[in-house]
Amino acid sequence: MEYVKAEVSVMSGLSASNSAAMAAPDIAAVFRELPGAPLVGLSAHDGVVLDIVAASTPEARMAEETQLLHLHSPARDAADDHTPVVVTDLDRTSCWRDCCEELHGWGVGALLCQPLARPDGTIAGVLTVYGRDRSIFTRALAAALRDLYPRALATLAAHRPAARVASRSATPPEADRATPA
């Protein structure tokens, strides 16, 4: 199976309110403890700003950057379509060719992009698991990810994109006031 749009629902934020948001370094540490030690990235996709929130390793951050730099990537499609994307063999897929070639350069051979939705159904971001091959996708990893999704969603809810924070702070408060003519 080269490319699968999984017939499962988006992980909803209905239970996220019960979880405390984790700081990016804290959730990255949790990523590093996942069974099989996959590369893991969490990116915010709010329709305007795409931002890497957390990554398990520097290599995972580079894989996330690769997906965000390409207009056509599995993570973007997962967010846009509100559907998980599973690629079990990047060498055999014809989708997202340029992105997949770059990911392969980072040692990625398979991936799962899981969109994470807010309680209102809008996509907050995507949690991506990267592996050298499809053997990374075990039942133990699936169970750990199910437990992790609400915490990842809470972390996304607490995240403030750097571009927006910078743009707000770049404007002095007096610039917002009308000046008399």
N, C-alpha and C positions, 0 to 999 in steps of 0.2 A: 504494500500500500504506500504510494508515494506521497500523497497529500490527502488529508482528511479534514473536513470541516465537521467536527464532532456534533452529533445530534444530541447535545445536552444543553441545559440552560446555562445562562450566565450566572456566575456566583453572585448572589444578591446580598446587599448590605443589610437585610432585615435583622440579622443577628449582630451586626457590627457595633451597634450601640451598647452591647453588653461587654465589649472589649475596650480596653484602654489603648489609645494610640501609642505606638512605639516610635521612638526617635529613629531616624534612618540608620545610625550605626547599630542600634539595638536590633532592629529587624534584620539587618545584614548579618549580624552574628547568628541569628536564628536560621537564616538561609544556609549558613556554613555548616549547621548541624543536621541538615536534612539527609535522609538515607541515600547512600550512593554518592554523596558529595557532588551534586550537580552544580553547574554555574547557574545563578539565579539573579534576575533583575526585576525591579519594580519601577514602572514608568507611569507618570500621570498623563492622561489623554483627556483633556477637557474640551476639545473642539477648537481651542485657540492655541494653547501652549502645550507642547510636548516636552516633558521634563523627566530626567532620570532621578528617581527619588532614592533608590538604594540598589546596591549590587553586592553580591557575596564576595567578589574578588575583583581585582583590576581587569582581569580578562572578561568577567561578566559585564563590567561597565563598558568595555570596548564593544562587546556584542550588542549591548543596549544602544550605544551610540550608532553602531552600524545600522540597526533597525530604524532609528529615528532620522538618520540622514537620508535614507531612501524613501522616496514617495510611495513606493510599492514594497511593503514588507509584511511578514506574517503578523507582527504586533499591531501594525496600523489596520490591517484587515480585521483582526480580532476585535479591535475597538470599534471600527466603523460598522461591522456587521453584527456586533453584539453576540458573537459566536466564537467558541474556543477553536483554535487552529492547532492541529497536530501535524508535524512533518517528521516521519520516521526515518527518512533518508534524504538529506539535502542534495546529494549527488544525483538522485533520480527524479527530482521534481522539476517541472518546467515553470512553476510559478516563482515569481520574485527572483529571477535568475541572477541579476547583479547582486542583490542583497545576499542571496544564499552563497554565492561565490566568495564574498567577503567574509561571511560567517564561517565558512569552511576554512578560510585562512586563519581563523582564531581557534581552530580545532573543534568546531561545532559540526556534528553530523546529524543531529536530531533536535527537535525542540517542541515545546508546548507553550502556546500563548493563551493564557486564561484571562478573559476580560472580567473586571470586577465592577459591579454596578452598585450605585447608591440606592437607598430605599425607593426613590422615585423612578428607578429604572434607567437613569442616565449613567453612562460609563464614566467611572472615576479614573480608571487606569487599567493596566495590563500587568499581570505577573507572568514572567517568562522563565521557563526552565530549559536550560541548554545542556545537552549531553554529547559525548563523542559518537554515540550510536543509540539505537532504540532500546538497548538493554538497560538504560537509565530509568525507563518507565516501569517501575515495579509497583506491586500492591502496597508495599511499605511506604514508598514515596507518595502514592496517591492518597493514602490515609493521612500522612503528615501534611500534605498540601491542603486537604479538606479542613484540617484544624487551623492551618495558617491563614487561609483566605480572609476570615473576619478581621484578624489582626492587621493584615496587609491593607484591607479596605479602610480601617480606622487610621492607619498611618497615612494613607492617601488623603483622607479627610482633613487631617491636621497639617498637611503639606501646603506650603505657600510657594508657588513657582518663583524662582529667582528673577525671571524677567519682569514679573509683575511687581515684586517687592522693589526692585531697582527702579522701575519706572515711577513708582509712587514716591520714592525717596529722592528722585532726581528733580522733582518739581518742588520748589520752595513753597511753604504754605501761603505766603503772600501772593503767589502767582495765581492762586485759585480765587482770590478776591477781585471783584470788579474795581477798576480804577476810575475815578471821576474824570470826565472829559474836559 
